[in-house]
Amino acid sequence: MNQKKIELAKDPDLASSWVAIRRAAKRAAQVAVSTNTELVVQRNGKCVHVKPSGKPKPR
């Protein structure tokens, strides 16, 4: 597997994909807080359920 940082990719779409993934994760956490649901994330190669912290924001 390639060990180079994705931000250094020659393809501009690929290089900016990490920013989009981070933005989507942040939005998913916001939705989880507002709906009082858990997130499913991968930690140490295993899927775990995580209760996001923060106060729900009115929509």
mmCIF file of the N, C-alpha and C atoms, coordinates in Angstrom:
data_MODEL
# 
_entry.id   MODEL 
# 
loop_
_atom_site.group_PDB 
_atom_site.id 
_atom_site.type_symbol 
_atom_site.label_atom_id 
_atom_site.label_alt_id 
_atom_site.label_comp_id 
_atom_site.label_asym_id 
_atom_site.label_entity_id 
_atom_site.label_seq_id 
_atom_site.pdbx_PDB_ins_code 
_atom_site.Cartn_x 
_atom_site.Cartn_y 
_atom_site.Cartn_z 
_atom_site.occupancy 
_atom_site.B_iso_or_equiv 
_atom_site.pdbx_formal_charge 
_atom_site.auth_seq_id 
_atom_site.auth_comp_id 
_atom_site.auth_asym_id 
_atom_site.auth_atom_id 
_atom_site.pdbx_PDB_model_num 
ATOM 1   N N  . MET A 1 1  ? 0.832   -1.176 0.000  1.00 0.00 ? 1  MET A N  1 
ATOM 2   C CA . MET A 1 1  ? 0.000   0.000  0.000  1.00 0.00 ? 1  MET A CA 1 
ATOM 3   C C  . MET A 1 1  ? 0.881   1.245  0.000  1.00 0.00 ? 1  MET A C  1 
ATOM 4   N N  . ASN A 1 2  ? 0.413   2.294  -0.675 1.00 0.00 ? 2  ASN A N  1 
ATOM 5   C CA . ASN A 1 2  ? 1.162   3.535  -0.771 1.00 0.00 ? 2  ASN A CA 1 
ATOM 6   C C  . ASN A 1 2  ? 1.131   4.273  0.568  1.00 0.00 ? 2  ASN A C  1 
ATOM 7   N N  . GLN A 1 3  ? 2.292   4.680  1.061  1.00 0.00 ? 3  GLN A N  1 
ATOM 8   C CA . GLN A 1 3  ? 2.376   5.334  2.361  1.00 0.00 ? 3  GLN A CA 1 
ATOM 9   C C  . GLN A 1 3  ? 2.474   6.853  2.257  1.00 0.00 ? 3  GLN A C  1 
ATOM 10  N N  . LYS A 1 4  ? 2.379   7.411  1.042  1.00 0.00 ? 4  LYS A N  1 
ATOM 11  C CA . LYS A 1 4  ? 2.452   8.863  0.878  1.00 0.00 ? 4  LYS A CA 1 
ATOM 12  C C  . LYS A 1 4  ? 1.180   9.519  1.402  1.00 0.00 ? 4  LYS A C  1 
ATOM 13  N N  . LYS A 1 5  ? 1.314   10.752 1.857  1.00 0.00 ? 5  LYS A N  1 
ATOM 14  C CA . LYS A 1 5  ? 0.157   11.485 2.348  1.00 0.00 ? 5  LYS A CA 1 
ATOM 15  C C  . LYS A 1 5  ? -0.778  11.793 1.185  1.00 0.00 ? 5  LYS A C  1 
ATOM 16  N N  . ILE A 1 6  ? -2.065  11.647 1.429  1.00 0.00 ? 6  ILE A N  1 
ATOM 17  C CA . ILE A 1 6  ? -3.051  11.861 0.378  1.00 0.00 ? 6  ILE A CA 1 
ATOM 18  C C  . ILE A 1 6  ? -3.073  13.318 -0.084 1.00 0.00 ? 6  ILE A C  1 
ATOM 19  N N  . GLU A 1 7  ? -2.713  14.237 0.794  1.00 0.00 ? 7  GLU A N  1 
ATOM 20  C CA . GLU A 1 7  ? -2.699  15.651 0.436  1.00 0.00 ? 7  GLU A CA 1 
ATOM 21  C C  . GLU A 1 7  ? -1.657  15.966 -0.630 1.00 0.00 ? 7  GLU A C  1 
ATOM 22  N N  . LEU A 1 8  ? -0.684  15.073 -0.815 1.00 0.00 ? 8  LEU A N  1 
ATOM 23  C CA . LEU A 1 8  ? 0.376   15.279 -1.791 1.00 0.00 ? 8  LEU A CA 1 
ATOM 24  C C  . LEU A 1 8  ? 0.087   14.614 -3.129 1.00 0.00 ? 8  LEU A C  1 
ATOM 25  N N  . ALA A 1 9  ? -1.101  14.061 -3.300 1.00 0.00 ? 9  ALA A N  1 
ATOM 26  C CA . ALA A 1 9  ? -1.464  13.382 -4.539 1.00 0.00 ? 9  ALA A CA 1 
ATOM 27  C C  . ALA A 1 9  ? -1.476  14.370 -5.703 1.00 0.00 ? 9  ALA A C  1 
ATOM 28  N N  . LYS A 1 10 ? -1.161  13.876 -6.885 1.00 0.00 ? 10 LYS A N  1 
ATOM 29  C CA . LYS A 1 10 ? -1.151  14.723 -8.080 1.00 0.00 ? 10 LYS A CA 1 
ATOM 30  C C  . LYS A 1 10 ? -2.566  15.083 -8.520 1.00 0.00 ? 10 LYS A C  1 
ATOM 31  N N  . ASP A 1 11 ? -3.502  14.200 -8.295 1.00 0.00 ? 11 ASP A N  1 
ATOM 32  C CA . ASP A 1 11 ? -4.890  14.437 -8.671 1.00 0.00 ? 11 ASP A CA 1 
ATOM 33  C C  . ASP A 1 11 ? -5.519  15.398 -7.659 1.00 0.00 ? 11 ASP A C  1 
ATOM 34  N N  . PRO A 1 12 ? -5.992  16.573 -8.092 1.00 0.00 ? 12 PRO A N  1 
ATOM 35  C CA . PRO A 1 12 ? -6.536  17.544 -7.142 1.00 0.00 ? 12 PRO A CA 1 
ATOM 36  C C  . PRO A 1 12 ? -7.775  17.035 -6.402 1.00 0.00 ? 12 PRO A C  1 
ATOM 37  N N  . ASP A 1 13 ? -8.599  16.211 -7.057 1.00 0.00 ? 13 ASP A N  1 
ATOM 38  C CA . ASP A 1 13 ? -9.765  15.656 -6.373 1.00 0.00 ? 13 ASP A CA 1 
ATOM 39  C C  . ASP A 1 13 ? -9.342  14.729 -5.246 1.00 0.00 ? 13 ASP A C  1 
ATOM 40  N N  . LEU A 1 14 ? -8.355  13.906 -5.507 1.00 0.00 ? 14 LEU A N  1 
ATOM 41  C CA . LEU A 1 14 ? -7.862  12.992 -4.482 1.00 0.00 ? 14 LEU A CA 1 
ATOM 42  C C  . LEU A 1 14 ? -7.182  13.765 -3.351 1.00 0.00 ? 14 LEU A C  1 
ATOM 43  N N  . ALA A 1 15 ? -6.434  14.775 -3.705 1.00 0.00 ? 15 ALA A N  1 
ATOM 44  C CA . ALA A 1 15 ? -5.720  15.562 -2.686 1.00 0.00 ? 15 ALA A CA 1 
ATOM 45  C C  . ALA A 1 15 ? -6.689  16.265 -1.739 1.00 0.00 ? 15 ALA A C  1 
ATOM 46  N N  . SER A 1 16 ? -7.820  16.715 -2.248 1.00 0.00 ? 16 SER A N  1 
ATOM 47  C CA . SER A 1 16 ? -8.771  17.427 -1.389 1.00 0.00 ? 16 SER A CA 1 
ATOM 48  C C  . SER A 1 16 ? -9.813  16.498 -0.772 1.00 0.00 ? 16 SER A C  1 
ATOM 49  N N  . SER A 1 17 ? -9.763  15.214 -1.061 1.00 0.00 ? 17 SER A N  1 
ATOM 50  C CA . SER A 1 17 ? -10.759 14.289 -0.522 1.00 0.00 ? 17 SER A CA 1 
ATOM 51  C C  . SER A 1 17 ? -10.662 14.154 0.992  1.00 0.00 ? 17 SER A C  1 
ATOM 52  N N  . TRP A 1 18 ? -9.468  14.286 1.558  1.00 0.00 ? 18 TRP A N  1 
ATOM 53  C CA . TRP A 1 18 ? -9.318  14.159 3.012  1.00 0.00 ? 18 TRP A CA 1 
ATOM 54  C C  . TRP A 1 18 ? -10.086 15.264 3.726  1.00 0.00 ? 18 TRP A C  1 
ATOM 55  N N  . VAL A 1 19 ? -10.063 16.466 3.168  1.00 0.00 ? 19 VAL A N  1 
ATOM 56  C CA . VAL A 1 19 ? -10.803 17.587 3.749  1.00 0.00 ? 19 VAL A CA 1 
ATOM 57  C C  . VAL A 1 19 ? -12.298 17.275 3.731  1.00 0.00 ? 19 VAL A C  1 
ATOM 58  N N  . ALA A 1 20 ? -12.777 16.720 2.630  1.00 0.00 ? 20 ALA A N  1 
ATOM 59  C CA . ALA A 1 20 ? -14.192 16.375 2.510  1.00 0.00 ? 20 ALA A CA 1 
ATOM 60  C C  . ALA A 1 20 ? -14.586 15.281 3.498  1.00 0.00 ? 20 ALA A C  1 
ATOM 61  N N  . ILE A 1 21 ? -13.723 14.300 3.686  1.00 0.00 ? 21 ILE A N  1 
ATOM 62  C CA . ILE A 1 21 ? -13.996 13.221 4.641  1.00 0.00 ? 21 ILE A CA 1 
ATOM 63  C C  . ILE A 1 21 ? -14.077 13.779 6.060  1.00 0.00 ? 21 ILE A C  1 
ATOM 64  N N  . ARG A 1 22 ? -13.168 14.680 6.413  1.00 0.00 ? 22 ARG A N  1 
ATOM 65  C CA . ARG A 1 22 ? -13.194 15.282 7.747  1.00 0.00 ? 22 ARG A CA 1 
ATOM 66  C C  . ARG A 1 22 ? -14.462 16.120 7.954  1.00 0.00 ? 22 ARG A C  1 
ATOM 67  N N  . ARG A 1 23 ? -14.860 16.842 6.904  1.00 0.00 ? 23 ARG A N  1 
ATOM 68  C CA . ARG A 1 23 ? -16.073 17.665 6.985  1.00 0.00 ? 23 ARG A CA 1 
ATOM 69  C C  . ARG A 1 23 ? -17.300 16.775 7.166  1.00 0.00 ? 23 ARG A C  1 
ATOM 70  N N  . ALA A 1 24 ? -17.357 15.658 6.459  1.00 0.00 ? 24 ALA A N  1 
ATOM 71  C CA . ALA A 1 24 ? -18.481 14.723 6.579  1.00 0.00 ? 24 ALA A CA 1 
ATOM 72  C C  . ALA A 1 24 ? -18.524 14.094 7.970  1.00 0.00 ? 24 ALA A C  1 
ATOM 73  N N  . ALA A 1 25 ? -17.374 13.774 8.532  1.00 0.00 ? 25 ALA A N  1 
ATOM 74  C CA . ALA A 1 25 ? -17.330 13.198 9.875  1.00 0.00 ? 25 ALA A CA 1 
ATOM 75  C C  . ALA A 1 25 ? -17.820 14.198 10.919 1.00 0.00 ? 25 ALA A C  1 
ATOM 76  N N  . LYS A 1 26 ? -17.440 15.460 10.744 1.00 0.00 ? 26 LYS A N  1 
ATOM 77  C CA . LYS A 1 26 ? -17.884 16.492 11.677 1.00 0.00 ? 26 LYS A CA 1 
ATOM 78  C C  . LYS A 1 26 ? -19.402 16.652 11.608 1.00 0.00 ? 26 LYS A C  1 
ATOM 79  N N  . ARG A 1 27 ? -19.943 16.645 10.398 1.00 0.00 ? 27 ARG A N  1 
ATOM 80  C CA . ARG A 1 27 ? -21.395 16.776 10.231 1.00 0.00 ? 27 ARG A CA 1 
ATOM 81  C C  . ARG A 1 27 ? -22.117 15.560 10.805 1.00 0.00 ? 27 ARG A C  1 
ATOM 82  N N  . ALA A 1 28 ? -21.568 14.371 10.618 1.00 0.00 ? 28 ALA A N  1 
ATOM 83  C CA . ALA A 1 28 ? -22.173 13.158 11.175 1.00 0.00 ? 28 ALA A CA 1 
ATOM 84  C C  . ALA A 1 28 ? -22.216 13.236 12.702 1.00 0.00 ? 28 ALA A C  1 
ATOM 85  N N  . ALA A 1 29 ? -21.171 13.770 13.304 1.00 0.00 ? 29 ALA A N  1 
ATOM 86  C CA . ALA A 1 29 ? -21.154 13.926 14.768 1.00 0.00 ? 29 ALA A CA 1 
ATOM 87  C C  . ALA A 1 29 ? -22.215 14.930 15.210 1.00 0.00 ? 29 ALA A C  1 
ATOM 88  N N  . GLN A 1 30 ? -22.386 16.012 14.451 1.00 0.00 ? 30 GLN A N  1 
ATOM 89  C CA . GLN A 1 30 ? -23.421 16.994 14.787 1.00 0.00 ? 30 GLN A CA 1 
ATOM 90  C C  . GLN A 1 30 ? -24.811 16.367 14.725 1.00 0.00 ? 30 GLN A C  1 
ATOM 91  N N  . VAL A 1 31 ? -25.068 15.587 13.698 1.00 0.00 ? 31 VAL A N  1 
ATOM 92  C CA . VAL A 1 31 ? -26.370 14.929 13.550 1.00 0.00 ? 31 VAL A CA 1 
ATOM 93  C C  . VAL A 1 31 ? -26.575 13.919 14.676 1.00 0.00 ? 31 VAL A C  1 
ATOM 94  N N  . ALA A 1 32 ? -25.533 13.190 15.038 1.00 0.00 ? 32 ALA A N  1 
ATOM 95  C CA . ALA A 1 32 ? -25.639 12.204 16.114 1.00 0.00 ? 32 ALA A CA 1 
ATOM 96  C C  . ALA A 1 32 ? -25.974 12.874 17.441 1.00 0.00 ? 32 ALA A C  1 
ATOM 97  N N  . VAL A 1 33 ? -25.387 14.025 17.700 1.00 0.00 ? 33 VAL A N  1 
ATOM 98  C CA . VAL A 1 33 ? -25.687 14.754 18.935 1.00 0.00 ? 33 VAL A CA 1 
ATOM 99  C C  . VAL A 1 33 ? -27.138 15.208 18.922 1.00 0.00 ? 33 VAL A C  1 
ATOM 100 N N  . SER A 1 34 ? -27.574 15.776 17.795 1.00 0.00 ? 34 SER A N  1 
ATOM 101 C CA . SER A 1 34 ? -28.934 16.320 17.746 1.00 0.00 ? 34 SER A CA 1 
ATOM 102 C C  . SER A 1 34 ? -30.004 15.233 17.764 1.00 0.00 ? 34 SER A C  1 
ATOM 103 N N  . THR A 1 35 ? -29.669 14.021 17.332 1.00 0.00 ? 35 THR A N  1 
ATOM 104 C CA . THR A 1 35 ? -30.644 12.925 17.327 1.00 0.00 ? 35 THR A CA 1 
ATOM 105 C C  . THR A 1 35 ? -30.434 11.940 18.463 1.00 0.00 ? 35 THR A C  1 
ATOM 106 N N  . ASN A 1 36 ? -29.428 12.225 19.318 1.00 0.00 ? 36 ASN A N  1 
ATOM 107 C CA . ASN A 1 36 ? -29.118 11.370 20.463 1.00 0.00 ? 36 ASN A CA 1 
ATOM 108 C C  . ASN A 1 36 ? -28.849 9.920  20.033 1.00 0.00 ? 36 ASN A C  1 
ATOM 109 N N  . THR A 1 37 ? -28.011 9.771  19.030 1.00 0.00 ? 37 THR A N  1 
ATOM 110 C CA . THR A 1 37 ? -27.629 8.447  18.549 1.00 0.00 ? 37 THR A CA 1 
ATOM 111 C C  . THR A 1 37 ? -26.110 8.290  18.638 1.00 0.00 ? 37 THR A C  1 
ATOM 112 N N  . GLU A 1 38 ? -25.660 7.061  18.532 1.00 0.00 ? 38 GLU A N  1 
ATOM 113 C CA . GLU A 1 38 ? -24.229 6.777  18.592 1.00 0.00 ? 38 GLU A CA 1 
ATOM 114 C C  . GLU A 1 38 ? -23.631 6.769  17.189 1.00 0.00 ? 38 GLU A C  1 
ATOM 115 N N  . LEU A 1 39 ? -22.347 7.049  17.135 1.00 0.00 ? 39 LEU A N  1 
ATOM 116 C CA . LEU A 1 39 ? -21.587 6.929  15.902 1.00 0.00 ? 39 LEU A CA 1 
ATOM 117 C C  . LEU A 1 39 ? -20.899 5.574  15.890 1.00 0.00 ? 39 LEU A C  1 
ATOM 118 N N  . VAL A 1 40 ? -20.720 5.008  14.734 1.00 0.00 ? 40 VAL A N  1 
ATOM 119 C CA . VAL A 1 40 ? -19.940 3.783  14.598 1.00 0.00 ? 40 VAL A CA 1 
ATOM 120 C C  . VAL A 1 40 ? -18.625 4.180  13.951 1.00 0.00 ? 40 VAL A C  1 
ATOM 121 N N  . VAL A 1 41 ? -17.531 3.957  14.664 1.00 0.00 ? 41 VAL A N  1 
ATOM 122 C CA . VAL A 1 41 ? -16.204 4.324  14.180 1.00 0.00 ? 41 VAL A CA 1 
ATOM 123 C C  . VAL A 1 41 ? -15.275 3.123  14.275 1.00 0.00 ? 41 VAL A C  1 
ATOM 124 N N  . GLN A 1 42 ? -14.153 3.220  13.583 1.00 0.00 ? 42 GLN A N  1 
ATOM 125 C CA . GLN A 1 42 ? -13.170 2.148  13.646 1.00 0.00 ? 42 GLN A CA 1 
ATOM 126 C C  . GLN A 1 42 ? -12.005 2.605  14.510 1.00 0.00 ? 42 GLN A C  1 
ATOM 127 N N  . ARG A 1 43 ? -11.701 1.810  15.516 1.00 0.00 ? 43 ARG A N  1 
ATOM 128 C CA . ARG A 1 43 ? -10.563 2.071  16.398 1.00 0.00 ? 43 ARG A CA 1 
ATOM 129 C C  . ARG A 1 43 ? -9.767  0.794  16.566 1.00 0.00 ? 43 ARG A C  1 
ATOM 130 N N  . ASN A 1 44 ? -8.496  0.887  16.290 1.00 0.00 ? 44 ASN A N  1 
ATOM 131 C CA . ASN A 1 44 ? -7.601  -0.276 16.387 1.00 0.00 ? 44 ASN A CA 1 
ATOM 132 C C  . ASN A 1 44 ? -8.127  -1.455 15.589 1.00 0.00 ? 44 ASN A C  1 
ATOM 133 N N  . GLY A 1 45 ? -8.695  -1.169 14.423 1.00 0.00 ? 45 GLY A N  1 
ATOM 134 C CA . GLY A 1 45 ? -9.163  -2.225 13.538 1.00 0.00 ? 45 GLY A CA 1 
ATOM 135 C C  . GLY A 1 45 ? -10.509 -2.819 13.906 1.00 0.00 ? 45 GLY A C  1 
ATOM 136 N N  . LYS A 1 46 ? -11.182 -2.283 14.906 1.00 0.00 ? 46 LYS A N  1 
ATOM 137 C CA . LYS A 1 46 ? -12.480 -2.807 15.322 1.00 0.00 ? 46 LYS A CA 1 
ATOM 138 C C  . LYS A 1 46 ? -13.534 -1.709 15.257 1.00 0.00 ? 46 LYS A C  1 
ATOM 139 N N  . CYS A 1 47 ? -14.764 -2.093 14.911 1.00 0.00 ? 47 CYS A N  1 
ATOM 140 C CA . CYS A 1 47 ? -15.881 -1.152 14.894 1.00 0.00 ? 47 CYS A CA 1 
ATOM 141 C C  . CYS A 1 47 ? -16.424 -0.996 16.307 1.00 0.00 ? 47 CYS A C  1 
ATOM 142 N N  . VAL A 1 48 ? -16.535 0.242  16.744 1.00 0.00 ? 48 VAL A N  1 
ATOM 143 C CA . VAL A 1 48 ? -17.059 0.519  18.076 1.00 0.00 ? 48 VAL A CA 1 
ATOM 144 C C  . VAL A 1 48 ? -18.133 1.601  17.981 1.00 0.00 ? 48 VAL A C  1 
ATOM 145 N N  . HIS A 1 49 ? -19.065 1.572  18.932 1.00 0.00 ? 49 HIS A N  1 
ATOM 146 C CA . HIS A 1 49 ? -20.119 2.578  19.019 1.00 0.00 ? 49 HIS A CA 1 
ATOM 147 C C  . HIS A 1 49 ? -19.660 3.656  19.987 1.00 0.00 ? 49 HIS A C  1 
ATOM 148 N N  . VAL A 1 50 ? -19.772 4.916  19.569 1.00 0.00 ? 50 VAL A N  1 
ATOM 149 C CA . VAL A 1 50 ? -19.298 6.039  20.368 1.00 0.00 ? 50 VAL A CA 1 
ATOM 150 C C  . VAL A 1 50 ? -20.436 7.041  20.528 1.00 0.00 ? 50 VAL A C  1 
ATOM 151 N N  . LYS A 1 51 ? -20.650 7.449  21.754 1.00 0.00 ? 51 LYS A N  1 
ATOM 152 C CA . LYS A 1 51 ? -21.639 8.496  22.038 1.00 0.00 ? 51 LYS A CA 1 
ATOM 153 C C  . LYS A 1 51 ? -20.928 9.841  21.860 1.00 0.00 ? 51 LYS A C  1 
ATOM 154 N N  . PRO A 1 52 ? -21.363 10.654 20.902 1.00 0.00 ? 52 PRO A N  1 
ATOM 155 C CA . PRO A 1 52 ? -20.687 11.929 20.692 1.00 0.00 ? 52 PRO A CA 1 
ATOM 156 C C  . PRO A 1 52 ? -20.955 12.894 21.849 1.00 0.00 ? 52 PRO A C  1 
ATOM 157 N N  . SER A 1 53 ? -19.978 13.711 22.151 1.00 0.00 ? 53 SER A N  1 
ATOM 158 C CA . SER A 1 53 ? -20.155 14.698 23.223 1.00 0.00 ? 53 SER A CA 1 
ATOM 159 C C  . SER A 1 53 ? -20.598 16.014 22.599 1.00 0.00 ? 53 SER A C  1 
ATOM 160 N N  . GLY A 1 54 ? -21.167 16.827 23.411 1.00 0.00 ? 54 GLY A N  1 
ATOM 161 C CA . GLY A 1 54 ? -21.637 18.131 22.943 1.00 0.00 ? 54 GLY A CA 1 
ATOM 162 C C  . GLY A 1 54 ? -23.115 18.302 23.177 1.00 0.00 ? 54 GLY A C  1 
ATOM 163 N N  . LYS A 1 55 ? -23.516 19.556 23.115 1.00 0.00 ? 55 LYS A N  1 
ATOM 164 C CA . LYS A 1 55 ? -24.926 19.862 23.309 1.00 0.00 ? 55 LYS A CA 1 
ATOM 165 C C  . LYS A 1 55 ? -25.635 19.853 21.961 1.00 0.00 ? 55 LYS A C  1 
ATOM 166 N N  . PRO A 1 56 ? -26.862 19.363 21.930 1.00 0.00 ? 56 PRO A N  1 
ATOM 167 C CA . PRO A 1 56 ? -27.586 19.405 20.668 1.00 0.00 ? 56 PRO A CA 1 
ATOM 168 C C  . PRO A 1 56 ? -27.898 20.840 20.258 1.00 0.00 ? 56 PRO A C  1 
ATOM 169 N N  . LYS A 1 57 ? -27.776 21.099 18.970 1.00 0.00 ? 57 LYS A N  1 
ATOM 170 C CA . LYS A 1 57 ? -28.058 22.427 18.458 1.00 0.00 ? 57 LYS A CA 1 
ATOM 171 C C  . LYS A 1 57 ? -29.443 22.416 17.801 1.00 0.00 ? 57 LYS A C  1 
ATOM 172 N N  . PRO A 1 58 ? -30.227 23.453 18.034 1.00 0.00 ? 58 PRO A N  1 
ATOM 173 C CA . PRO A 1 58 ? -31.538 23.494 17.390 1.00 0.00 ? 58 PRO A CA 1 
ATOM 174 C C  . PRO A 1 58 ? -31.392 23.625 15.885 1.00 0.00 ? 58 PRO A C  1 
ATOM 175 N N  . ARG A 1 59 ? -32.285 23.001 15.143 1.00 0.00 ? 59 ARG A N  1 
ATOM 176 C CA . ARG A 1 59 ? -32.206 23.023 13.687 1.00 0.00 ? 59 ARG A CA 1 
ATOM 177 C C  . ARG A 1 59 ? -33.008 24.124 13.109 1.00 0.00 ? 59 ARG A C  1 
# 
